[in-house]
Amino acid sequence: MGILIAAMPDIVKPQRREEEITIPGRNGVLTIDEGCYEGYTLSIECGMRGTEQLGEVAAWLDGSGDLILSTEPDKVYRARISNAISISDVIYLYNSFLVQLKVFPFKHSVDHADEEMSLTTGTTIYNQGTIYSEPTITIYGTGDVTLKINDMNYSLTGIDGYVTINSELQEVYKDTVNKNNSFLAMEFPRFEVKENSISWAGNVTKVGIEPKWRWL
């Protein structure tokens, strides 16, 4: 569309979500760490020559989607445009505008499809990212199954063919059918940074994993 990038955004480290509480008579503050991160805003200065495509550009710069920056071509941000875009004619026939994008706190791999794996036996999985991941795990089998990742057990009952555990959404389902009641665990699976052992007990033919590696 002829859009020129005048300035790339800074690389931002997301802020950890914490709450500080002041307690009378106590030095400093009490910090409550929620164990998660805030989203943030990336600002990109843009410009374009001419006015013929201004309407088309304004319509295109709307909504949400994946963002890949040339400074990090192997990473993808989940982003949405958050500002009203004002296009100003600063130089004759050259229009400038600022695009602000609200992004999720983590970056993902552009080649995430290449990370998917199918297991028929227990193994060790190496988290390539810089923070724990929230995978999608599909267990193929029948009956009651216990999935073990590191020191955590995740039990499922009454599997009929297969069931999917989506840790990011915190949902368990088979296609469009909700199976949350079959999931007998307090937390959802996650892969810590570096090595993770995975195994299972029960009538399982294979386990499909979308690891969803993430970077700060």
C-alpha positions as CSV (number, residue, x, y, z in Angstrom):
1,M,0.0,0.0,0.0
2,G,3.0,2.3,-0.1
3,I,3.2,2.8,3.6
4,L,6.7,3.9,4.8
5,I,8.0,3.2,8.3
6,A,9.6,6.4,9.6
7,A,10.7,4.9,13.0
8,M,10.5,1.4,14.4
9,P,9.2,0.9,18.0
10,D,11.5,0.2,20.9
11,I,11.7,-3.4,22.1
12,V,9.7,-3.5,25.3
13,K,9.9,-6.0,28.2
14,P,6.4,-6.5,29.6
15,Q,5.7,-5.4,33.2
16,R,5.0,-8.1,35.7
17,R,1.5,-7.6,37.3
18,E,2.1,-6.8,41.0
19,E,0.2,-5.1,43.7
20,E,1.9,-3.0,46.4
21,I,0.2,-2.7,49.8
22,T,1.3,-0.3,52.5
23,I,1.0,-1.8,56.0
24,P,1.0,0.7,58.9
25,G,4.1,0.3,61.1
26,R,5.9,-1.8,58.5
27,N,8.9,-0.6,56.5
28,G,8.5,-0.6,52.8
29,V,5.5,-2.2,51.1
30,L,4.1,-5.7,50.8
31,T,4.2,-6.9,47.2
32,I,1.7,-9.4,45.9
33,D,2.9,-11.0,42.7
34,E,0.1,-12.3,40.5
35,G,2.5,-14.3,38.4
36,C,1.4,-12.8,35.1
37,Y,2.3,-9.9,32.9
38,E,0.6,-6.7,31.5
39,G,0.1,-6.0,27.9
40,Y,1.7,-2.8,26.5
41,T,1.6,-0.4,23.6
42,L,4.0,-0.3,20.6
43,S,4.1,3.0,18.6
44,I,5.1,3.0,15.0
45,E,5.6,6.2,13.0
46,C,4.5,5.8,9.4
47,G,4.1,7.9,6.3
48,M,3.0,7.6,2.7
49,R,3.2,9.7,-0.5
50,G,0.1,10.9,-2.2
51,T,-3.5,10.7,-1.1
52,E,-5.0,8.2,-3.5
53,Q,-5.0,5.3,-1.1
54,L,-5.7,7.1,2.2
55,G,-9.2,5.7,2.5
56,E,-8.0,2.2,1.8
57,V,-5.1,2.5,4.3
58,A,-7.4,3.9,7.0
59,A,-9.8,0.9,6.5
60,W,-6.8,-1.5,6.6
61,L,-5.4,-0.1,9.8
62,D,-8.3,-1.4,11.9
63,G,-8.9,-4.3,14.2
64,S,-6.5,-7.0,15.4
65,G,-4.1,-9.6,14.1
66,D,-0.5,-10.8,14.0
67,L,2.3,-8.3,13.9
68,I,5.8,-9.1,12.7
69,L,8.5,-6.5,12.9
70,S,11.6,-6.5,10.6
71,T,13.7,-6.0,13.7
72,E,12.5,-9.4,15.0
73,P,11.5,-11.4,11.9
74,D,11.2,-14.7,13.7
75,K,8.7,-13.5,16.3
76,V,5.1,-12.6,16.1
77,Y,3.0,-10.3,18.3
78,R,-0.7,-10.6,18.9
79,A,-1.8,-7.0,18.5
80,R,-4.7,-4.7,17.9
81,I,-4.7,-1.1,16.8
82,S,-5.8,1.1,19.7
83,N,-5.6,4.7,18.6
84,A,-7.6,7.0,16.3
85,I,-5.3,7.5,13.4
86,S,-4.9,11.1,12.3
87,I,-3.1,11.6,9.0
88,S,-1.4,15.0,8.6
89,D,0.2,16.5,5.5
90,V,3.5,17.6,7.0
91,I,5.4,17.9,3.7
92,Y,4.0,18.5,0.3
93,L,2.4,15.2,-0.9
94,Y,3.8,13.3,2.1
95,N,1.4,12.3,4.8
96,S,2.5,11.1,8.3
97,F,0.6,9.2,10.9
98,L,1.2,7.3,14.2
99,V,0.0,3.7,14.6
100,Q,-0.4,2.5,18.2
101,L,-0.8,-1.2,18.8
102,K,-1.9,-2.9,22.0
103,V,0.0,-6.1,22.2
104,F,-0.2,-9.2,24.4
105,P,2.8,-9.4,26.8
106,F,4.5,-12.3,25.0
107,K,6.0,-12.9,21.6
108,H,5.5,-16.2,19.8
109,S,7.4,-18.0,17.1
110,V,6.6,-17.2,13.4
111,D,7.2,-20.9,12.7
112,H,4.9,-22.2,15.5
113,A,3.5,-24.9,13.2
114,D,7.0,-26.5,13.0
115,E,7.0,-26.8,16.8
116,E,4.0,-29.1,17.0
117,M,4.8,-32.7,18.0
118,S,3.2,-36.1,18.2
119,L,4.3,-38.5,21.0
120,T,3.8,-42.2,21.4
121,T,6.0,-42.6,24.5
122,G,7.1,-40.4,27.3
123,T,10.0,-38.0,26.7
124,T,11.8,-34.8,27.7
125,I,10.7,-31.6,26.0
126,Y,12.9,-28.5,25.9
127,N,11.1,-25.1,26.2
128,Q,12.9,-22.9,23.7
129,G,11.3,-19.6,25.0
130,T,12.2,-17.3,27.9
131,I,9.1,-18.0,30.0
132,Y,6.8,-20.9,30.7
133,S,4.4,-21.8,27.9
134,E,0.7,-22.7,28.0
135,P,0.3,-25.5,25.6
136,T,-2.6,-27.2,23.8
137,I,-2.4,-30.9,24.4
138,T,-4.6,-33.5,22.7
139,I,-4.7,-37.0,24.2
140,Y,-5.8,-39.8,22.0
141,G,-7.2,-42.9,23.8
142,T,-10.0,-44.2,25.8
143,G,-11.1,-44.4,29.5
144,D,-9.3,-42.7,32.4
145,V,-5.9,-41.2,31.8
146,T,-3.3,-39.4,33.9
147,L,-0.9,-37.0,32.2
148,K,2.3,-36.2,34.1
149,I,4.4,-33.1,33.3
150,N,7.4,-32.7,35.6
151,D,6.0,-33.3,39.1
152,M,2.3,-32.4,38.3
153,N,-0.4,-35.0,37.5
154,Y,-3.4,-34.1,35.4
155,S,-6.2,-36.7,35.5
156,L,-8.9,-37.0,32.9
157,T,-11.9,-39.4,33.0
158,G,-14.0,-41.1,30.3
159,I,-12.0,-40.2,27.2
160,D,-13.7,-41.4,24.1
161,G,-11.4,-41.2,21.2
162,Y,-9.6,-38.0,22.2
163,V,-9.8,-34.8,24.3
164,T,-8.0,-31.5,24.1
165,I,-6.6,-29.5,27.0
166,N,-6.1,-25.9,26.1
167,S,-4.0,-24.3,28.9
168,E,-4.1,-20.8,27.4
169,L,-7.9,-20.7,27.4
170,Q,-8.1,-23.0,30.5
171,E,-10.7,-25.1,28.7
172,V,-11.0,-28.9,28.0
173,Y,-13.1,-30.0,25.0
174,K,-13.6,-32.5,22.2
175,D,-14.2,-30.5,19.1
176,T,-17.1,-28.1,20.1
177,V,-18.2,-30.2,23.1
178,N,-17.1,-28.9,26.6
179,K,-15.3,-31.5,28.6
180,N,-14.2,-29.5,31.6
181,N,-16.0,-31.9,34.0
182,S,-13.7,-34.7,32.9
183,F,-10.5,-32.7,33.9
184,L,-9.6,-33.5,37.5
185,A,-6.8,-31.0,38.3
186,M,-6.6,-27.7,40.0
187,E,-4.2,-26.2,37.4
188,F,-3.6,-26.5,33.7
189,P,-0.4,-27.9,32.2
190,R,2.5,-25.7,31.5
191,F,6.1,-26.2,30.2
192,E,8.7,-24.4,32.3
193,V,11.8,-22.9,30.7
194,K,14.3,-25.5,29.7
195,E,13.7,-29.2,30.3
196,N,10.3,-30.8,31.0
197,S,9.5,-34.4,31.4
198,I,6.2,-35.8,30.1
199,S,4.6,-39.2,30.5
200,W,1.2,-40.7,31.0
201,A,-0.7,-43.7,32.4
202,G,-3.8,-45.3,30.8
203,N,-5.0,-46.4,27.4
204,V,-3.3,-43.8,25.3
205,T,-2.3,-44.2,21.6
206,K,-0.6,-40.8,21.2
207,V,-0.4,-37.3,22.5
208,G,-0.4,-34.3,20.2
209,I,1.2,-31.1,21.6
210,E,1.2,-27.5,20.4
211,P,3.8,-26.1,22.8
212,K,3.3,-22.4,22.1
213,W,6.8,-21.3,23.1
214,R,6.8,-17.6,24.2
215,W,9.4,-14.9,24.7
216,L,9.3,-11.8,26.9
